[in-house]
């Protein structure tokens, strides 16, 4: 099937980027939780 490898590599890139975004989001939420603890 032509173009299948291109699609799968694009999907792999998308998954990698999504993992990065999720890690960043988790990091930011933990920082926000710490900030809230300091404020209270």
PDB file of N, CA, C, O and CB in Angstrom:
ATOM      1  N   UNK A   1       0.855  -1.196   0.000  1.00  0.00           N
ATOM      2  CA  UNK A   1       0.000   0.000   0.000  1.00  0.00           C
ATOM      3  C   UNK A   1       0.893   1.250   0.000  1.00  0.00           C
ATOM      4  O   UNK A   1       1.592   1.498   0.983  1.00  0.00           O
ATOM      5  CB  UNK A   1      -0.968   0.004   1.245  1.00  0.00           C
ATOM      6  N   UNK A   2       0.883   2.027  -1.065  1.00  0.00           N
ATOM      7  CA  UNK A   2       1.741   3.209  -1.119  1.00  0.00           C
ATOM      8  C   UNK A   2       1.289   4.283  -0.134  1.00  0.00           C
ATOM      9  O   UNK A   2       0.094   4.525   0.031  1.00  0.00           O
ATOM     10  CB  UNK A   2       1.761   3.778  -2.530  1.00  0.00           C
ATOM     11  N   UNK A   3       2.252   4.916   0.513  1.00  0.00           N
ATOM     12  CA  UNK A   3       1.919   5.967   1.471  1.00  0.00           C
ATOM     13  C   UNK A   3       1.662   5.460   2.877  1.00  0.00           C
ATOM     14  O   UNK A   3       1.478   6.257   3.798  1.00  0.00           O
ATOM     15  CB  UNK A   3       0.725   6.707   0.999  1.00  0.00           C
ATOM     16  N   UNK A   4       1.646   4.131   3.058  1.00  0.00           N
ATOM     17  CA  UNK A   4       1.359   3.583   4.384  1.00  0.00           C
ATOM     18  C   UNK A   4       2.499   3.891   5.354  1.00  0.00           C
ATOM     19  O   UNK A   4       2.265   4.242   6.511  1.00  0.00           O
ATOM     20  CB  UNK A   4       1.129   2.061   4.301  1.00  0.00           C
ATOM     21  N   UNK A   5       3.742   3.756   4.865  1.00  0.00           N
ATOM     22  CA  UNK A   5       4.886   4.021   5.747  1.00  0.00           C
ATOM     23  C   UNK A   5       4.941   5.497   6.131  1.00  0.00           C
ATOM     24  O   UNK A   5       5.318   5.841   7.252  1.00  0.00           O
ATOM     25  CB  UNK A   5       6.204   3.601   5.065  1.00  0.00           C
ATOM     26  N   UNK A   6       4.560   6.370   5.185  1.00  0.00           N
ATOM     27  CA  UNK A   6       4.546   7.795   5.478  1.00  0.00           C
ATOM     28  C   UNK A   6       3.528   8.091   6.571  1.00  0.00           C
ATOM     29  O   UNK A   6       3.791   8.869   7.487  1.00  0.00           O
ATOM     30  CB  UNK A   6       4.232   8.609   4.211  1.00  0.00           C
ATOM     31  N   UNK A   7       2.367   7.461   6.463  1.00  0.00           N
ATOM     32  CA  UNK A   7       1.315   7.677   7.451  1.00  0.00           C
ATOM     33  C   UNK A   7       1.739   7.154   8.820  1.00  0.00           C
ATOM     34  O   UNK A   7       1.480   7.793   9.840  1.00  0.00           O
ATOM     35  CB  UNK A   7       0.017   6.999   7.005  1.00  0.00           C
ATOM     36  N   UNK A   8       2.388   5.995   8.842  1.00  0.00           N
ATOM     37  CA  UNK A   8       2.779   5.414  10.128  1.00  0.00           C
ATOM     38  C   UNK A   8       3.881   6.235  10.783  1.00  0.00           C
ATOM     39  O   UNK A   8       3.910   6.363  12.007  1.00  0.00           O
ATOM     40  CB  UNK A   8       3.242   3.964   9.944  1.00  0.00           C
ATOM     41  N   UNK A   9       4.798   6.797   9.976  1.00  0.00           N
ATOM     42  CA  UNK A   9       5.845   7.629  10.567  1.00  0.00           C
ATOM     43  C   UNK A   9       5.251   8.938  11.088  1.00  0.00           C
ATOM     44  O   UNK A   9       5.681   9.451  12.121  1.00  0.00           O
ATOM     45  CB  UNK A   9       6.959   7.916   9.535  1.00  0.00           C
ATOM     46  N   UNK A  10       4.269   9.474  10.375  1.00  0.00           N
ATOM     47  CA  UNK A  10       3.590  10.677  10.844  1.00  0.00           C
ATOM     48  C   UNK A  10       2.857  10.381  12.149  1.00  0.00           C
ATOM     49  O   UNK A  10       2.841  11.207  13.061  1.00  0.00           O
ATOM     50  CB  UNK A  10       2.605  11.203   9.774  1.00  0.00           C
ATOM     51  N   UNK A  11       2.256   9.207  12.233  1.00  0.00           N
ATOM     52  CA  UNK A  11       1.551   8.800  13.440  1.00  0.00           C
ATOM     53  C   UNK A  11       2.523   8.639  14.602  1.00  0.00           C
ATOM     54  O   UNK A  11       2.214   9.019  15.731  1.00  0.00           O
ATOM     55  CB  UNK A  11       0.787   7.495  13.201  1.00  0.00           C
ATOM     56  N   UNK A  12       3.701   8.076  14.326  1.00  0.00           N
ATOM     57  CA  UNK A  12       4.716   7.905  15.366  1.00  0.00           C
ATOM     58  C   UNK A  12       5.183   9.260  15.878  1.00  0.00           C
ATOM     59  O   UNK A  12       5.363   9.451  17.080  1.00  0.00           O
ATOM     60  CB  UNK A  12       5.913   7.095  14.831  1.00  0.00           C
ATOM     61  N   UNK A  13       5.376  10.194  14.961  1.00  0.00           N
ATOM     62  CA  UNK A  13       5.777  11.547  15.354  1.00  0.00           C
ATOM     63  C   UNK A  13       4.691  12.177  16.213  1.00  0.00           C
ATOM     64  O   UNK A  13       4.981  12.790  17.241  1.00  0.00           O
ATOM     65  CB  UNK A  13       6.058  12.425  14.109  1.00  0.00           C
ATOM     66  N   UNK A  14       3.439  12.025  15.790  1.00  0.00           N
ATOM     67  CA  UNK A  14       2.304  12.568  16.535  1.00  0.00           C
ATOM     68  C   UNK A  14       2.267  12.003  17.952  1.00  0.00           C
ATOM     69  O   UNK A  14       2.040  12.738  18.914  1.00  0.00           O
ATOM     70  CB  UNK A  14       0.986  12.260  15.807  1.00  0.00           C
ATOM     71  N   UNK A  15       2.495  10.681  18.079  1.00  0.00           N
ATOM     72  CA  UNK A  15       2.487  10.050  19.390  1.00  0.00           C
ATOM     73  C   UNK A  15       3.607  10.573  20.270  1.00  0.00           C
ATOM     74  O   UNK A  15       3.407  10.817  21.460  1.00  0.00           O
ATOM     75  CB  UNK A  15       2.601   8.550  19.250  1.00  0.00           C
ATOM     76  N   UNK A  16       4.807  10.750  19.678  1.00  0.00           N
ATOM     77  CA  UNK A  16       5.942  11.285  20.444  1.00  0.00           C
ATOM     78  C   UNK A  16       5.641  12.687  20.940  1.00  0.00           C
ATOM     79  O   UNK A  16       5.874  13.006  22.106  1.00  0.00           O
ATOM     80  CB  UNK A  16       7.221  11.294  19.589  1.00  0.00           C
ATOM     81  N   UNK A  17       5.114  13.534  20.038  1.00  0.00           N
ATOM     82  CA  UNK A  17       4.784  14.909  20.415  1.00  0.00           C
ATOM     83  C   UNK A  17       3.730  14.922  21.515  1.00  0.00           C
ATOM     84  O   UNK A  17       3.807  15.719  22.451  1.00  0.00           O
ATOM     85  CB  UNK A  17       4.288  15.703  19.192  1.00  0.00           C
ATOM     86  N   UNK A  18       2.747  14.037  21.397  1.00  0.00           N
ATOM     87  CA  UNK A  18       1.675  13.975  22.386  1.00  0.00           C
ATOM     88  C   UNK A  18       2.216  13.566  23.744  1.00  0.00           C
ATOM     89  O   UNK A  18       1.789  14.094  24.770  1.00  0.00           O
ATOM     90  CB  UNK A  18       0.586  13.000  21.938  1.00  0.00           C
ATOM     91  N   UNK A  19       3.163  12.619  23.756  1.00  0.00           N
ATOM     92  CA  UNK A  19       3.772  12.202  25.019  1.00  0.00           C
ATOM     93  C   UNK A  19       4.520  13.369  25.652  1.00  0.00           C
ATOM     94  O   UNK A  19       4.455  13.569  26.865  1.00  0.00           O
ATOM     95  CB  UNK A  19       4.725  11.008  24.798  1.00  0.00           C
ATOM     96  N   UNK A  20       5.236  14.145  24.821  1.00  0.00           N
ATOM     97  CA  UNK A  20       5.956  15.317  25.330  1.00  0.00           C
ATOM     98  C   UNK A  20       4.982  16.302  25.952  1.00  0.00           C
ATOM     99  O   UNK A  20       5.221  16.821  27.042  1.00  0.00           O
ATOM    100  CB  UNK A  20       6.759  16.000  24.205  1.00  0.00           C
ATOM    101  N   UNK A  21       3.877  16.556  25.250  1.00  0.00           N
ATOM    102  CA  UNK A  21       2.878  17.505  25.738  1.00  0.00           C
ATOM    103  C   UNK A  21       2.279  17.015  27.053  1.00  0.00           C
ATOM    104  O   UNK A  21       2.085  17.801  27.981  1.00  0.00           O
ATOM    105  CB  UNK A  21       1.768  17.712  24.687  1.00  0.00           C
ATOM    106  N   UNK A  22       1.986  15.715  27.134  1.00  0.00           N
ATOM    107  CA  UNK A  22       1.404  15.179  28.368  1.00  0.00           C
ATOM    108  C   UNK A  22       2.378  15.271  29.529  1.00  0.00           C
ATOM    109  O   UNK A  22       1.976  15.568  30.654  1.00  0.00           O
ATOM    110  CB  UNK A  22       0.976  13.731  28.168  1.00  0.00           C
ATOM    111  N   UNK A  23       3.678  15.014  29.265  1.00  0.00           N
ATOM    112  CA  UNK A  23       4.684  15.133  30.316  1.00  0.00           C
ATOM    113  C   UNK A  23       4.778  16.582  30.798  1.00  0.00           C
ATOM    114  O   UNK A  23       4.853  16.845  31.999  1.00  0.00           O
ATOM    115  CB  UNK A  23       6.058  14.643  29.811  1.00  0.00           C
ATOM    116  N   UNK A  24       4.773  17.522  29.838  1.00  0.00           N
ATOM    117  CA  UNK A  24       4.834  18.938  30.179  1.00  0.00           C
ATOM    118  C   UNK A  24       3.620  19.338  31.005  1.00  0.00           C
ATOM    119  O   UNK A  24       3.747  20.057  31.996  1.00  0.00           O
ATOM    120  CB  UNK A  24       4.922  19.796  28.910  1.00  0.00           C
ATOM    121  N   UNK A  25       2.438  18.870  30.595  1.00  0.00           N
ATOM    122  CA  UNK A  25       1.205  19.188  31.300  1.00  0.00           C
ATOM    123  C   UNK A  25       1.243  18.653  32.729  1.00  0.00           C
ATOM    124  O   UNK A  25       0.839  19.348  33.661  1.00  0.00           O
ATOM    125  CB  UNK A  25      -0.001  18.615  30.549  1.00  0.00           C
ATOM    126  N   UNK A  26       1.727  17.420  32.909  1.00  0.00           N
ATOM    127  CA  UNK A  26       1.842  16.828  34.237  1.00  0.00           C
ATOM    128  C   UNK A  26       2.807  17.645  35.088  1.00  0.00           C
ATOM    129  O   UNK A  26       2.545  17.894  36.265  1.00  0.00           O
ATOM    130  CB  UNK A  26       2.313  15.361  34.143  1.00  0.00           C
ATOM    131  N   UNK A  27       3.915  18.059  34.496  1.00  0.00           N
ATOM    132  CA  UNK A  27       4.907  18.870  35.182  1.00  0.00           C
ATOM    133  C   UNK A  27       4.287  20.191  35.641  1.00  0.00           C
ATOM    134  O   UNK A  27       4.462  20.606  36.786  1.00  0.00           O
ATOM    135  CB  UNK A  27       6.117  19.131  34.265  1.00  0.00           C
ATOM    136  N   UNK A  28       3.558  20.844  34.727  1.00  0.00           N
ATOM    137  CA  UNK A  28       2.938  22.124  35.072  1.00  0.00           C
ATOM    138  C   UNK A  28       1.897  21.972  36.165  1.00  0.00           C
ATOM    139  O   UNK A  28       1.823  22.814  37.060  1.00  0.00           O
ATOM    140  CB  UNK A  28       2.302  22.748  33.845  1.00  0.00           C
ATOM    141  N   UNK A  29       1.097  20.928  36.116  1.00  0.00           N
ATOM    142  CA  UNK A  29       0.078  20.744  37.146  1.00  0.00           C
ATOM    143  C   UNK A  29       0.710  20.486  38.508  1.00  0.00           C
ATOM    144  O   UNK A  29       0.190  20.940  39.527  1.00  0.00           O
ATOM    145  CB  UNK A  29      -0.850  19.591  36.775  1.00  0.00           C
ATOM    146  N   UNK A  30       1.830  19.759  38.535  1.00  0.00           N
ATOM    147  CA  UNK A  30       2.500  19.517  39.813  1.00  0.00           C
ATOM    148  C   UNK A  30       3.082  20.814  40.363  1.00  0.00           C
ATOM    149  O   UNK A  30       3.073  21.032  41.574  1.00  0.00           O
ATOM    150  CB  UNK A  30       3.608  18.460  39.654  1.00  0.00           C
ATOM    151  N   UNK A  31       3.590  21.678  39.480  1.00  0.00           N
ATOM    152  CA  UNK A  31       4.098  22.984  39.913  1.00  0.00           C
ATOM    153  C   UNK A  31       2.949  23.819  40.482  1.00  0.00           C
ATOM    154  O   UNK A  31       3.094  24.463  41.521  1.00  0.00           O
ATOM    155  CB  UNK A  31       4.786  23.734  38.729  1.00  0.00           C
ATOM    156  N   UNK A  32       1.816  23.802  39.797  1.00  0.00           N
ATOM    157  CA  UNK A  32       0.663  24.559  40.284  1.00  0.00           C
ATOM    158  C   UNK A  32       0.201  24.056  41.644  1.00  0.00           C
ATOM    159  O   UNK A  32      -0.168  24.855  42.505  1.00  0.00           O
ATOM    160  CB  UNK A  32      -0.485  24.479  39.283  1.00  0.00           C
ATOM    161  N   UNK A  33       0.217  22.740  41.849  1.00  0.00           N
ATOM    162  CA  UNK A  33      -0.166  22.172  43.147  1.00  0.00           C
ATOM    163  C   UNK A  33       0.788  22.649  44.231  1.00  0.00           C
ATOM    164  O   UNK A  33       0.364  23.001  45.332  1.00  0.00           O
ATOM    165  CB  UNK A  33      -0.179  20.627  43.088  1.00  0.00           C
ATOM    166  N   UNK A  34       2.101  22.658  43.909  1.00  0.00           N
ATOM    167  CA  UNK A  34       3.089  23.132  44.877  1.00  0.00           C
ATOM    168  C   UNK A  34       2.839  24.612  45.202  1.00  0.00           C
ATOM    169  O   UNK A  34       2.896  25.013  46.364  1.00  0.00           O
ATOM    170  CB  UNK A  34       4.530  22.928  44.331  1.00  0.00           C
ATOM    171  N   UNK A  35       2.559  25.426  44.159  1.00  0.00           N
ATOM    172  CA  UNK A  35       2.287  26.834  44.389  1.00  0.00           C
ATOM    173  C   UNK A  35       1.092  27.016  45.319  1.00  0.00           C
ATOM    174  O   UNK A  35       1.111  27.872  46.203  1.00  0.00           O
ATOM    175  CB  UNK A  35       2.041  27.548  43.065  1.00  0.00           C
ATOM    176  N   UNK A  36       0.061  26.213  45.116  1.00  0.00           N
ATOM    177  CA  UNK A  36      -1.132  26.318  45.952  1.00  0.00           C
ATOM    178  C   UNK A  36      -0.785  25.959  47.397  1.00  0.00           C
ATOM    179  O   UNK A  36      -1.290  26.582  48.332  1.00  0.00           O
ATOM    180  CB  UNK A  36      -2.262  25.397  45.417  1.00  0.00           C
ATOM    181  N   UNK A  37       0.069  24.963  47.579  1.00  0.00           N
ATOM    182  CA  UNK A  37       0.476  24.576  48.938  1.00  0.00           C
ATOM    183  C   UNK A  37       1.245  25.713  49.604  1.00  0.00           C
ATOM    184  O   UNK A  37       1.061  25.972  50.793  1.00  0.00           O
ATOM    185  CB  UNK A  37       1.342  23.290  48.905  1.00  0.00           C
ATOM    186  N   UNK A  38       2.094  26.385  48.855  1.00  0.00           N
ATOM    187  CA  UNK A  38       2.862  27.494  49.410  1.00  0.00           C
ATOM    188  C   UNK A  38       1.960  28.663  49.777  1.00  0.00           C
ATOM    189  O   UNK A  38       2.176  29.327  50.792  1.00  0.00           O
ATOM    190  CB  UNK A  38       3.928  27.947  48.421  1.00  0.00           C
ATOM    191  N   UNK A  39       0.941  28.918  48.943  1.00  0.00           N
ATOM    192  CA  UNK A  39       0.043  30.051  49.186  1.00  0.00           C
ATOM    193  C   UNK A  39      -0.832  29.841  50.417  1.00  0.00           C
ATOM    194  O   UNK A  39      -1.069  30.781  51.176  1.00  0.00           O
ATOM    195  CB  UNK A  39      -0.837  30.287  47.971  1.00  0.00           C
ATOM    196  N   UNK A  40      -1.310  28.621  50.619  1.00  0.00           N
ATOM    197  CA  UNK A  40      -2.235  28.390  51.714  1.00  0.00           C
ATOM    198  C   UNK A  40      -1.554  28.382  53.073  1.00  0.00           C
ATOM    199  O   UNK A  40      -2.215  28.197  54.094  1.00  0.00           O
ATOM    200  CB  UNK A  40      -2.952  27.096  51.506  1.00  0.00           C
TER     201      UNK A  40
END
